[in-house]
Amino acid sequence: MTRPFVLASASPARRKLLSEAGIDPEVIVSGVDESRVMAHDAAQLAGALAEMKAGAVLDMVGPTSLVLGCDSVLDFGGEILGKPGSAEEATARWKRMRGRSGVLYTGHCLIDVSADRKVLRTSGTKVHFAEVSDAEIAAYVATGEPLHVAGSFTLDGYGSAFIDRIEGDPGTVIGLSMPLLRTMLGELETALTDLWR
C-alpha cells in the first residue's frame, strides 16, 4: 500500500513535477512567515525555509506520512533573491539579471513521520539569463508570472524563453529535484517507485 505523501507547498509547479513522475501528493500549505528566517547565503536560506515548511504541517498529517517541504532562492552575485513582491522590483531585477547568470537553490526537507526521521538537502543549478529587451521585460512582468516565484523567473512558463541555458537539474529551477528526492527517500529506506500511483 502506498504511504501518504504530503507536499507542504502551494506551488503548482512542484505538484506537477511530482504528478508527472507518478506521485499524487496531498497538498497542505504550510502558511509560514518566510520573512522571519534569516541566513548568510541563498543555499542556507533555501534549506531553512524548506525545513520550516515541512515542520509546520506535521500536526496535520497521518502517522505513516512522508512530508516534503521545499523552497527556492536565487543567488545573484551574492545577493539573495526570493519572490520580488512588486512589479517594479521584478522589472528592476530583470534589468540587472539580463545577460548574466545566477544560481537557483532549492532546499528539500523530507520527514518520515512514522520513523521520526528527517533528511535535509539543497540542490543548486546555474541559470544563464538571455539579453532581453526592456519591452520583453515589461511584457513578461505584465503576465504576473515573475511576481510569485523566486528570482522573478520560471523555467516552465513564459520565462522559459528568457533563459539561454542552465547547468544542472532543471527540476531544481522549477522547484523540486526529482533525482535528489529519490536519493533522500533512499536514505529513509523508501523506494520512490513505491510511491507511484
C-alpha positions in Angstrom: 0.0 0.0 0.0 1.3 3.4 -0.9 2.2 5.7 2.0 0.6 9.1 2.2 3.0 11.6 0.6 2.4 15.2 1.7 3.7 18.3 -0.2 3.9 21.2 2.2 3.8 23.8 -0.6 1.3 25.8 -2.5 3.5 25.6 -5.7 1.5 24.2 -8.7 4.9 23.6 -10.4 6.1 21.3 -7.6 2.8 19.4 -7.6 3.0 19.0 -11.4 6.6 17.7 -11.2 5.5 15.0 -8.7 2.4 14.1 -10.7 4.4 13.7 -13.9 6.7 11.4 -12.0 3.8 9.2 -10.9 3.3 10.6 -7.4 0.0 12.1 -6.4 0.7 14.2 -3.3 -1.7 15.5 -0.7 -1.1 19.3 -0.6 -1.1 21.0 2.7 0.0 24.6 2.5 2.3 25.5 5.4 1.4 29.2 5.6 4.7 30.0 7.3 6.1 33.6 7.5 9.1 33.3 5.3 10.3 36.8 6.3 11.2 35.6 9.8 14.0 33.3 8.5 17.5 34.8 8.2 20.5 33.2 6.6 24.0 34.1 5.5 23.6 32.8 1.9 20.9 31.6 -0.5 21.6 27.9 -0.1 21.3 28.1 3.6 18.1 30.1 3.4 16.5 27.7 0.9 17.2 24.8 3.3 16.0 26.6 6.4 12.7 27.6 4.6 12.1 24.0 3.4 12.7 22.7 6.9 10.3 25.2 8.3 7.6 24.4 5.8 7.8 20.7 6.4 7.7 21.1 10.1 4.8 23.4 10.1 2.3 20.8 8.7 3.4 17.8 10.9 0.4 18.1 13.2 -2.0 17.9 10.2 -0.7 14.6 8.7 -1.2 11.0 9.5 1.2 8.8 11.5 2.6 7.0 8.4 3.0 10.1 6.2 6.1 11.3 4.3 6.2 15.1 4.3 8.2 17.2 1.8 8.9 20.8 2.2 10.7 22.8 -0.5 11.7 26.4 -1.1 13.8 28.1 -3.8 16.1 31.2 -3.6 18.3 32.8 -6.2 21.9 33.7 -5.5 22.6 36.6 -7.9 26.2 37.8 -7.4 25.9 37.2 -3.6 22.5 38.9 -3.4 19.7 36.7 -2.1 16.6 37.0 -4.2 13.3 35.4 -3.2 9.9 36.5 -4.6 10.1 40.1 -5.8 6.9 41.4 -4.1 6.1 44.0 -6.7 6.1 44.6 -10.5 8.6 47.4 -10.0 11.1 45.1 -8.2 10.6 42.3 -10.8 11.4 44.8 -13.6 14.5 46.1 -11.8 15.8 42.6 -11.2 15.4 41.6 -14.8 17.3 44.7 -15.9 20.2 43.7 -13.6 20.0 39.9 -14.5 19.8 40.1 -18.3 22.9 38.8 -20.0 24.2 37.5 -16.7 23.9 34.3 -14.5 22.9 33.3 -11.1 22.5 30.1 -9.1 19.0 28.9 -8.1 19.0 26.9 -4.9 16.1 24.7 -3.9 16.0 23.3 -0.3 14.3 19.9 0.3 13.3 18.7 3.7 11.8 15.2 3.8 10.3 13.9 7.1 9.3 10.3 7.7 6.6 10.8 10.4 6.4 7.1 11.4 10.2 6.8 12.0 10.6 10.4 13.3 13.5 10.9 10.8 14.3 13.9 8.7 16.6 14.4 5.7 17.6 17.9 4.6 19.3 18.6 1.3 19.8 21.6 -1.0 20.5 21.5 -4.8 21.8 24.3 -7.0 21.6 24.9 -10.7 23.3 27.7 -12.6 21.0 29.8 -14.7 22.2 31.9 -17.7 19.7 34.7 -18.5 19.2 36.0 -22.0 19.9 39.5 -23.1 16.3 40.5 -23.1 15.0 44.0 -24.1 13.1 46.5 -21.9 10.0 45.7 -23.9 10.3 42.0 -23.3 10.9 42.6 -19.6 7.8 44.8 -19.4 5.7 42.2 -21.3 6.9 39.4 -19.0 6.2 41.3 -15.8 2.8 42.2 -17.1 1.9 38.5 -17.2 2.2 38.4 -13.4 4.3 35.2 -13.6 7.6 36.6 -12.2 5.8 38.2 -9.2 5.2 34.9 -7.4 8.4 33.0 -7.9 11.9 33.0 -6.5 14.3 35.2 -8.5 11.4 36.6 -10.6 11.5 33.9 -13.3 10.4 30.4 -14.2 11.8 27.7 -16.4 8.4 26.1 -17.1 6.3 29.1 -18.2 6.6 32.4 -20.0 10.1 32.9 -18.6 11.5 29.8 -20.4 12.2 31.9 -23.5 14.4 34.2 -21.5 16.7 31.5 -20.1 19.6 30.8 -22.5 20.8 27.7 -20.7 21.2 26.0 -17.4 23.9 24.0 -15.8 22.4 21.3 -13.6 19.0 19.8 -12.9 16.0 21.6 -14.4 13.8 20.4 -11.6 15.9 22.4 -9.1 15.0 25.6 -11.1 11.3 24.6 -11.3 11.2 23.9 -7.6 11.8 20.2 -6.8 14.7 18.0 -7.9 13.3 14.5 -8.5 16.7 12.8 -8.6 17.5 14.3 -5.2 14.1 13.3 -3.9 14.8 9.7 -4.9 18.1 9.8 -3.1 16.5 11.3 0.0 13.8 8.7 0.0 16.5 6.0 -0.2 18.1 7.4 2.9 14.8 6.8 4.7 14.6 3.3 3.3 11.8 4.1 1.0 11.8 3.5 -2.8 10.5 6.3 -4.9 8.8 3.6 -7.1 6.7 2.6 -4.1 5.0 6.0 -4.2 3.9 5.7 -7.8 0.1 5.8 -8.2 
